[in-house]
């Protein structure tokens, strides 16, 4: 039979090991979290950069009337909400770009922010469009919101809405 002193020493050693294992587990968890957060932030930053580049490519393709480039950026199930609240499909939008008699001199974002939520990204901004339509100079600003999804490793726009800004604010 063990003495009380041996029992206390054994218990003290076991308690120390349990505490040491708990500390090791907490440190491991802390290290995993410290590594995971920056990787996720890096992934979000990369996705943000890709969507911003696609938004700029969209603007340039629209300005040039390049329906082939637009077709690659826009999902086949795209829904576009028009100024009057009506809806346009991808094919209707591309047909309107192709048949447009307007000449776009500038199509550029004044502001653009992208928020990433896993495989979904939301782009919000203001776009300025300058050009001519029917021989008349046209200048307009629109606030837009575009919804992007990552499909098979590539970002593609599935929904878009642009609302004319009719007041002086941004």
Contact map, one row per residue, 1 for C-alpha under 8 A:
11100000000000000000000000000000000000000000000000000000000000000000000000000000000000000000000000000000000000000000000000000000000000000000000000000000000000000000000000
11111110000000000000000000000000000000000000000000000000000000000000000000000000000000000000000000000000000000000000000000000000000000000000000000000000000000000000000000
11111110000000000000000000000000000000000000000000000000000000000000000000000000000000000000000000000000000000000000000000000000000000000000000000000000000000000000000000
01111111000000000000000000000000000000000000000000000000000000000000000000000000000000000000000000000000000000000000000000000000000000000000000000000000000000000000000000
01111111100000000000000000000000000000000000000000000000000000000000000000000000000000000000000000000000000000000000000000000000000000000000000000000000000000000000000000
01111111110000000000000000000000000000000000000000000000000000000000000000000000000000000000000000000000000000000000000000000000000000000000000000000000000000000000000000
01111111111000000000000000000000000000000000000000000000000000000000000000000000000000000000000000000000000000000000000000000000000000000000000000000000000000000000000000
00011111111100000000000000000000000000000000000000000000000000000000000000000000000000000000000000000000000000000000000000000000000000000000000000000000000000000000000000
00001111111110000000000000000000000000000000000000000000000000000000000000000000000000000000000000000000000000000000000000000000000000000000000000000000000000000000000000
00000111111111000000000000000000000000000000000000000000000000000000000000000000000000000000000000000000000000000000000000000000000000000000000000000000000000000000000000
00000011111111100000000000000000000000000000000000000000000000000000000000000000000000000000000000000000000000000000000000000000000000000000000000000000000000000000000000
00000001111111110000000000000000000000000000000000000000000000000000000000000000000000000000000000000000000000000000000000000000000000000000000000000000000000000000000000
00000000111111111000000000000000000000000000000000000000000000000000000000000000000000000000000000000000000000000000000000000000000000000000000000000000000000000000000000
00000000011111111100000000000000000000000000000000000000000000000000000000000000000000000000000000000000000000000000000000000000000000000000000000000000000000000000000000
00000000001111111110000000000000000000000000000000000000000000000000000000000000000000000000000000000000000000000000000000000000000000000000000000000000000000000000000000
00000000000111111111000000000000000000000000000000000000000000000000000000000000000000000000000000000000000000000000000000000000000000000000000000000000000000000000000000
00000000000011111111100000000000000000000000000000000000000000000000000000000000000000000000000000000000000000000000000000000000000000000000000000000000000000000000000000
00000000000001111111110000000000000000000000000000000000000000000000000000000000000000000000000000000000000000000000000000000000000000000000000000000000000000000000000000
00000000000000111111111000000000000000000000000000000000000000000000000000000000000000000000000000000000000000000000000000000000000000000000000000000000000000000000000000
00000000000000011111111100000000000000000000000000000000000000000000000000000000000000000000000000000000000000000000000000000000000000000000000000000000000000000000000000
00000000000000001111111110000000000000000000000000000000000000000000000000000000000000000000000000000000000000000000000000000000000000000000000000000000000000000000000000
00000000000000000111111111000000000000000000000000000000000000000000000000000000000000000000000000000000000000000000000000000000000000000000000000000000000000000000000000
00000000000000000011111111100000000000000000000000000000000000000000000000000000000000000000000000000000000000000000000000000000000000000000000000000000000000000000000000
00000000000000000001111111110000000000000000000000000000000000000000000000000000000000000000000000000000000000000000000000000000000000000000000000000000000000000000000000
00000000000000000000111111111000000000000000000000000000000000000000000000000000000000000000000000000000000000000000000000000000000000000000000000000000000000000000000000
00000000000000000000011111111100000000000000000000000000000000000000000000000000000000000000000000000000000000000000000000000000000000000000000000000000000000000000000000
00000000000000000000001111111110000000000000000000000000000000000000000000000000000000000000000000000000000000000000000000000000000000000000000000000000000000000000000000
00000000000000000000000111111111000000000000000000000000000000000000000000000000000000000000000000000000000000000000000000000000000000000000000000000000000000000000000000
00000000000000000000000011111111100000000000000000000000000000000000000000000000000000000000000000000000000000000000000000000000000000000000000000000000000000000000000000
00000000000000000000000001111111110000000000000000000000000000000000000000000000000000000000000000000000000000000000000000000000000000000000000000000000000000000000000000
00000000000000000000000000111111111000000000000000000000000000000000000000000000000000000000000000000000000000000000000000000000000000000000000000000000000000000000000000
00000000000000000000000000011111111100000000000000000000000000000000000000000000000000000000000000000000000000000000000000000000000000000000000000000000000000000000000000
00000000000000000000000000001111111110000000000000000000000000000000000000000000000000000000000000000000000000000000000000000000000000000000000000000000000000000000000000
00000000000000000000000000000111111111000000000000000000000000000000000000000000000000000000000000000000000000000000000000000000000000000000000000000000000000000000000000
00000000000000000000000000000011111111100000000000000000000000000000000000000000000000000000000000000000000000000000000000000000000000000000000000000000000000000000000000
00000000000000000000000000000001111111110000000000000000000000000000000000000000000000000000000000000000000000000000000000000000000000000000000000000000000000000000000000
00000000000000000000000000000000111111111000000000000000000000000000000000000000000000000000000000000000000000000000000000000000000000000000000000000000000000000000000000
00000000000000000000000000000000011111111100000000000000000000000000000000000000000000000000000000000000000000000000000000000000000000000000000000000000000000000000000000
00000000000000000000000000000000001111111110000000000000000000000000000000000000000000000000000000000000000000000000000000000000000000000000000000000000000000000000000000
00000000000000000000000000000000000111111111000000000000000000000000000000000000000000000000000000000000000000000000000000000000000000000000000000000000000000000000000000
00000000000000000000000000000000000011111111100000000000000000000000000000000000000000000000000000000000000000000000000000000000000000000000000000000000000000000000000000
00000000000000000000000000000000000001111111110000000000000000000000000000000000000000000000000000000000000000000000000000000000000000000000000000000000000000000000000000
00000000000000000000000000000000000000111111111000000000000000000000000000000000000000000000000000000000000000000000000000000000000000000000000000000000000000000000000000
00000000000000000000000000000000000000011111111100000000000000000000000000000000000000000000000000000000000000000001010000000000000000000000000000000000000000000000000000
00000000000000000000000000000000000000001111111110000000000000000000000000000000000000000000000000000000000000000000000000000000000000000000000000000000000000000000000000
00000000000000000000000000000000000000000111111111000000000000000000000000000000000000000000000000000000000000000000000000000000000000000000000000000000000000000000000000
00000000000000000000000000000000000000000011111111100000000000000000000000000000000000000000000000000000000000000001000010000000000000000000000000000000000000000000000000
00000000000000000000000000000000000000000001111111110000000000000000000000000000000000000000000000000000000000000111000010000000000000000000000000000000000000000000000000
00000000000000000000000000000000000000000000111111111000000000000000000000000000000000000000000000000000000000000000000000000000000000000000000000000000000000000000000000
00000000000000000000000000000000000000000000011111111100000000000000000000000000000000000000000000000000000000000000000000000000000000000000000000000000001000000000000000
00000000000000000000000000000000000000000000001111111110000000000000000000000000000000000000000000000000000000000100000010100000000000000000000000010000001000000000000000
00000000000000000000000000000000000000000000000111111111000000000000000000000000000000000000000000000000000000010100000000100000000000000000000000000000000000000000000000
00000000000000000000000000000000000000000000000011111111100000000000000000000000000000000000000000000000000000000000000000000000000000000000000000000000000000000000000000
00000000000000000000000000000000000000000000000001111111110000000000000010000000000000000000000000000000000000000000000000000000000000000000000000000000000000000000000000
00000000000000000000000000000000000000000000000000111111111000000000000000000000000000000000000000000000000000000000000000000000000000000000000000000000000000000000000000
00000000000000000000000000000000000000000000000000011111111100000000000000000000000000000000000000000000000110000000000000000000000000000000000000000000000000000000000000
00000000000000000000000000000000000000000000000000001111111110000000000000000000000000000000000000000000000000000000000000000000000000000000000000000000000000000000000000
00000000000000000000000000000000000000000000000000000111111111000000110010000000000000000000000000000000000000000000000000000000000000000000000000000000000000000000000000
00000000000000000000000000000000000000000000000000000011111111100000000000000000000000000000000000000000001100000000000000000000000000000000000000000000000000000000000000
00000000000000000000000000000000000000000000000000000001111111110000000000000000000000000000000000000000001000000000000000000000000000000000000000000000000000000000000000
00000000000000000000000000000000000000000000000000000000111111111110110000000000000000000000000000000000000000000000000000000000000000000000000000000000000000000000000000
00000000000000000000000000000000000000000000000000000000011111111110010000000000000000000000000010000000001000000000000000000000000000000000000000000000000000000000000000
00000000000000000000000000000000000000000000000000000000001111111100000000000000000000000000000000000011111000000000000000000000000000000000000000000000000000000000000000
00000000000000000000000000000000000000000000000000000000000111111100000000000000000000000000000000000001000000000000000000000000000000000000000000000000000000000000000000
00000000000000000000000000000000000000000000000000000000000011111110000000000000000000000000000011000000000000000000000000000000000000000000000000000000000000000000000000
00000000000000000000000000000000000000000000000000000000000011111111110000000000000000000000000001000000000000000000000000000000000000000000000000000000000000000000000000
00000000000000000000000000000000000000000000000000000000000011001111111000000000000000000000010011000000000000000000000000000000000000000000000000000000000000000000000000
00000000000000000000000000000000000000000000000000000000000000000111111100000000000000000000000000000000000000000000000000000000000000000000000000000000000000000000000000
00000000000000000000000000000000000000000000000000000000010010000111111110000000000000000000000000000000000000000000000000000000000000000000000000000000000000000000000000
00000000000000000000000000000000000000000000000000000000010011000111111111000000000000000000010000000000000000000000000000000000000000000000000000000000000000000000000000
00000000000000000000000000000000000000000000000000000000000000000011111111100000000000000100010000000000000000000000000000000000000000000000000000000000000000000000000000
00000000000000000000000000000000000000000000000000000000000000000001111111100000000000000000000000000000000000000000000000000000000000000000000000000000000000000000000000
00000000000000000000000000000000000000000000000000000100010000000000111111100000000000000000000000000000000000000000000000000000000000000000000000000000001110000000000000
00000000000000000000000000000000000000000000000000000000000000000000011111110100000000000100000000000000000000000000000000000000000000000000000000000000000111000000000000
00000000000000000000000000000000000000000000000000000000000000000000001111111100000000000100000000000000000000000000000000000000000000000000000000000000000111000000000000
00000000000000000000000000000000000000000000000000000000000000000000000001111100000000000100000000000000000000000000000000000000000000000000000000000000000001000000000000
00000000000000000000000000000000000000000000000000000000000000000000000000111110000000001100000000000000000000000000000000000000000000000000000000000000000001000000000000
00000000000000000000000000000000000000000000000000000000000000000000000001111111000000001100000000000000000000000000000000000000000000000000000000000000000011110000000000
00000000000000000000000000000000000000000000000000000000000000000000000000001111100000111100000000000000000000000000000000000000000000000000000000000000000001110000000000
00000000000000000000000000000000000000000000000000000000000000000000000000000111110000111100100000000000000000000000000000000000000000000000000000000000000000111000000000
00000000000000000000000000000000000000000000000000000000000000000000000000000011111011110000000000000000000000000000000000000000000000000000000000000000000000011100000000
00000000000000000000000000000000000000000000000000000000000000000000000000000001111111110000000000000000000000000000000000000000000000000000000000000000000000001110000000
00000000000000000000000000000000000000000000000000000000000000000000000000000000111111000000000000000000000000000000000000000000000000000000000000000000000000000111000000
00000000000000000000000000000000000000000000000000000000000000000000000000000000011111000000000000000000000000000000000000000000000000000000000000000000000000000000000000
00000000000000000000000000000000000000000000000000000000000000000000000000000000111111100000000000000000000000000000000000000000000000000000000000000000000000000000000000
00000000000000000000000000000000000000000000000000000000000000000000000000000000111111110000000000000000000000000000000000000000000000000000000000000000000000000000000000
00000000000000000000000000000000000000000000000000000000000000000000000000000011110011111000000000000000000000000000000000000000000000000000000000000000000000000000000000
00000000000000000000000000000000000000000000000000000000000000000000000000000011110001111101100000000000000000000000000000000000000000000000000000000000000000000000000000
00000000000000000000000000000000000000000000000000000000000000000000000000001111000000111111100000000000000000000000000000000000000000000000000000000000000000000000000000
00000000000000000000000000000000000000000000000000000000000000000000001001111111000000011111110000000000000000000000000000000000000000000000000000000000000000000000000000
00000000000000000000000000000000000000000000000000000000000000000000000000000000000000001111111000000000000000000000000000000000000000000000000000000000000000000000000000
00000000000000000000000000000000000000000000000000000000000000000000000000000000000000011111111100000000000000000000000000000000000000000000000000000000000000000000000000
00000000000000000000000000000000000000000000000000000000000000000000000000000001000000011111111110000000000000000000000000000000000000000000000000000000000000000000000000
00000000000000000000000000000000000000000000000000000000000000000010011000000000000000000111111111000000000000000000000000000000000000000000000000000000000000000000000000
00000000000000000000000000000000000000000000000000000000000000000000000000000000000000000011111111100000000000000000000000000000000000000000000000000000000000000000000000
00000000000000000000000000000000000000000000000000000000000000000000000000000000000000000001111111110000000000000000000000000000000000000000000000000000000000000000000000
00000000000000000000000000000000000000000000000000000000000001001010000000000000000000000000111111110000000000000000000000000000000000000000000000000000000000000000000000
00000000000000000000000000000000000000000000000000000000000000001110000000000000000000000000011111110000000000000000000000000000000000000000000000000000000000000000000000
00000000000000000000000000000000000000000000000000000000000000000000000000000000000000000000001111111000000000000000000000000000000000000000000000000000000000000000000000
00000000000000000000000000000000000000000000000000000000000000000000000000000000000000000000000111111100000000000000000000000000000000000000000000000000000000000000000000
00000000000000000000000000000000000000000000000000000000000000000000000000000000000000000000000000111110000000000000000000000000000011000000000000000000000000000000000000
00000000000000000000000000000000000000000000000000000000000000000000000000000000000000000000000000011111000000000000000000000000001111000000000000000000000000000000000000
00000000000000000000000000000000000000000000000000000000000000100000000000000000000000000000000000001111100000000000000000000000001110000000000000000000000000000000000000
00000000000000000000000000000000000000000000000000000000000000110000000000000000000000000000000000000111111000000000000000000000111100000000000000000000000000000000000000
00000000000000000000000000000000000000000000000000000000000000100000000000000000000000000000000000000011111000000000000000000000111100000000000000000000000000000000000000
00000000000000000000000000000000000000000000000000000000000000100000000000000000000000000000000000000001111100000000000000000001111000000000000000000000000000000000000000
00000000000000000000000000000000000000000000000000000000001101100000000000000000000000000000000000000001111110000000000000000011110000000000000000000000000000000000000000
00000000000000000000000000000000000000000000000000000001001000000000000000000000000000000000000000000000011111000000000000000011100000000000000000000000000000000000000000
00000000000000000000000000000000000000000000000000000001000000000000000000000000000000000000000000000000001111110000000000001111000000000000000000000000000000000000000000
00000000000000000000000000000000000000000000000000000000000000000000000000000000000000000000000000000000000111110000000000001111000000000000000000000000000000000000000000
00000000000000000000000000000000000000000000000000000000000000000000000000000000000000000000000000000000000011111000000000001110000000000000000000000000000000000000000000
00000000000000000000000000000000000000000000000000010000000000000000000000000000000000000000000000000000000011111100000000111100000000000000000000000000000000000000000000
00000000000000000000000000000000000000000000000000000000000000000000000000000000000000000000000000000000000000111110000000111000000000000000000000000000000000000000000000
00000000000000000000000000000000000000000000000100110000000000000000000000000000000000000000000000000000000000011111000011110000000000000000000000000000000000000000000000
00000000000000000000000000000000000000000000000100000000000000000000000000000000000000000000000000000000000000001111100011100000000000000000000000000000000000000000000000
00000000000000000000000000000000000000000001001100000000000000000000000000000000000000000000000000000000000000000111111111000000000000000000000000000000000000000000000000
00000000000000000000000000000000000000000000000000000000000000000000000000000000000000000000000000000000000000000011111110000000000000000000000000000000000000000000000000
00000000000000000000000000000000000000000001000000000000000000000000000000000000000000000000000000000000000000000001111110000000000000000000000000000000000000000000000000
00000000000000000000000000000000000000000000000000000000000000000000000000000000000000000000000000000000000000000001111110000000000000000000000000001110000000000000000000
00000000000000000000000000000000000000000000000000000000000000000000000000000000000000000000000000000000000000000001111111000000000000000000000000111100000000000000000000
00000000000000000000000000000000000000000000001100100000000000000000000000000000000000000000000000000000000000000111111111100000000000000000000000111000000000000000000000
00000000000000000000000000000000000000000000000000000000000000000000000000000000000000000000000000000000000000000111000111110000000000000000000011110000000000000000000000
00000000000000000000000000000000000000000000000000110000000000000000000000000000000000000000000000000000000000011110000011111000000000000000000111110000000000000000000000
00000000000000000000000000000000000000000000000000000000000000000000000000000000000000000000000000000000000000011100000001111100000000000000001111000000000000000000000000
00000000000000000000000000000000000000000000000000000000000000000000000000000000000000000000000000000000000011111000000000111110000000000000001110000000000000000000000000
00000000000000000000000000000000000000000000000000000000000000000000000000000000000000000000000000000000000011110000000000011111000000000000111100000000000000000000000001
00000000000000000000000000000000000000000000000000000000000000000000000000000000000000000000000000000000001111100000000000001111100000000000111100000000000000000000000000
00000000000000000000000000000000000000000000000000000000000000000000000000000000000000000000000000000000011111000000000000000111110000000011110000000000000000000000000000
00000000000000000000000000000000000000000000000000000000000000000000000000000000000000000000000000000001111100000000000000000011111000000111100000000000000000000000000000
00000000000000000000000000000000000000000000000000000000000000000000000000000000000000000000000000000001111000000000000000000001111100001111000000000000000000000000000000
00000000000000000000000000000000000000000000000000000000000000000000000000000000000000000000000000000111110000000000000000000000111110001110000000000000000000000000000000
00000000000000000000000000000000000000000000000000000000000000000000000000000000000000000000000000000111100000000000000000000000011111111100000000000000000000000000000000
00000000000000000000000000000000000000000000000000000000000000000000000000000000000000000000000000001110000000000000000000000000001111111100000000000000000000000000000000
00000000000000000000000000000000000000000000000000000000000000000000000000000000000000000000000000001100000000000000000000000000000111110000000000000000000000000000000000
00000000000000000000000000000000000000000000000000000000000000000000000000000000000000000000000000000000000000000000000000000000000111111000000000000000000000000000000000
00000000000000000000000000000000000000000000000000000000000000000000000000000000000000000000000000000000000000000000000000000000000111111100000000000000000000000000000000
00000000000000000000000000000000000000000000000000000000000000000000000000000000000000000000000000000000000000000000000000000000011110111110000000000000000000000000000000
00000000000000000000000000000000000000000000000000000000000000000000000000000000000000000000000000000000000000000000000000000000111110011111000000000000000000000000000000
00000000000000000000000000000000000000000000000000000000000000000000000000000000000000000000000000000000000000000000000000000001111000001111100000000000000000000000000000
00000000000000000000000000000000000000000000000000000000000000000000000000000000000000000000000000000000000000000000000000000001110000000111110000000000000000000001100000
00000000000000000000000000000000000000000000000000000000000000000000000000000000000000000000000000000000000000000000000000000111100000000011111000000000000000000001110000
00000000000000000000000000000000000000000000000000000000000000000000000000000000000000000000000000000000000000000000000000000111000000000001111100000000000000000111100000
00000000000000000000000000000000000000000000000000000000000000000000000000000000000000000000000000000000000000000000000000011110000000000000111110000000000000000111100000
00000000000000000000000000000000000000000000000000000000000000000000000000000000000000000000000000000000000000000000000000111110000000000000011111000000000000011110000000
00000000000000000000000000000000000000000000000000000000000000000000000000000000000000000000000000000000000000000000000001111000000000000000001111100000000000011100000000
00000000000000000000000000000000000000000000000000000000000000000000000000000000000000000000000000000000000000000000000001110000000000000000000111110000000011111000000000
00000000000000000000000000000000000000000000000000000000000000000000000000000000000000000000000000000000000000000000000111100000000000000000000011111000000011110000000000
00000000000000000000000000000000000000000000000000100000000000000000000000000000000000000000000000000000000000000000000111100000000000000000000001111100001111100000000000
00000000000000000000000000000000000000000000000000000000000000000000000000000000000000000000000000000000000000000000001110000000000000000000000000111110001111000000000000
00000000000000000000000000000000000000000000000000000000000000000000000000000000000000000000000000000000000000000000001100000000000000000000000000011111111100000000000000
00000000000000000000000000000000000000000000000000000000000000000000000000000000000000000000000000000000000000000000001000000000000000000000000000001111111100000000000000
00000000000000000000000000000000000000000000000000000000000000000000000000000000000000000000000000000000000000000000000000000000000000000000000000000111110000000000000000
00000000000000000000000000000000000000000000000000000000000000000000000000000000000000000000000000000000000000000000000000000000000000000000000000000111111000000000000000
00000000000000000000000000000000000000000000000000000000000000000000000000000000000000000000000000000000000000000000000000000000000000000000000000000111111100000000000000
00000000000000000000000000000000000000000000000001100000000000000000000010000000000000000000000000000000000000000000000000000000000000000000000000011110111110000000000000
00000000000000000000000000000000000000000000000000000000000000000000000011100000000000000000000000000000000000000000000000000000000000000000000000011110011111000000000000
00000000000000000000000000000000000000000000000000000000000000000000000011100100000000000000000000000000000000000000000000000000000000000000000001111000001111110000000000
00000000000000000000000000000000000000000000000000000000000000000000000001111110000000000000000000000000000000000000000000000000000000000000000001111000000111110000000000
00000000000000000000000000000000000000000000000000000000000000000000000000000111000000000000000000000000000000000000000000000000000000000000000001110000000011111000000000
00000000000000000000000000000000000000000000000000000000000000000000000000000111100000000000000000000000000000000000000000000000000000000000000111100000000011111100000000
00000000000000000000000000000000000000000000000000000000000000000000000000000001110000000000000000000000000000000000000000000000000000000000000111000000000000111110000000
00000000000000000000000000000000000000000000000000000000000000000000000000000000111000000000000000000000000000000000000000000000000000000000011110000000000000011111000000
00000000000000000000000000000000000000000000000000000000000000000000000000000000011000000000000000000000000000000000000000000000000000000000011100000000000000001111100000
00000000000000000000000000000000000000000000000000000000000000000000000000000000001000000000000000000000000000000000000000000000000000000001111000000000000000000111110000
00000000000000000000000000000000000000000000000000000000000000000000000000000000000000000000000000000000000000000000000000000000000000000001111000000000000000000011111111
00000000000000000000000000000000000000000000000000000000000000000000000000000000000000000000000000000000000000000000000000000000000000000000100000000000000000000001111100
00000000000000000000000000000000000000000000000000000000000000000000000000000000000000000000000000000000000000000000000000000000000000000000000000000000000000000000111110
00000000000000000000000000000000000000000000000000000000000000000000000000000000000000000000000000000000000000000000000000000000000000000000000000000000000000000000111111
00000000000000000000000000000000000000000000000000000000000000000000000000000000000000000000000000000000000000000000000000000000000000000000000000000000000000000000101111
00000000000000000000000000000000000000000000000000000000000000000000000000000000000000000000000000000000000000000000000000000100000000000000000000000000000000000000100111
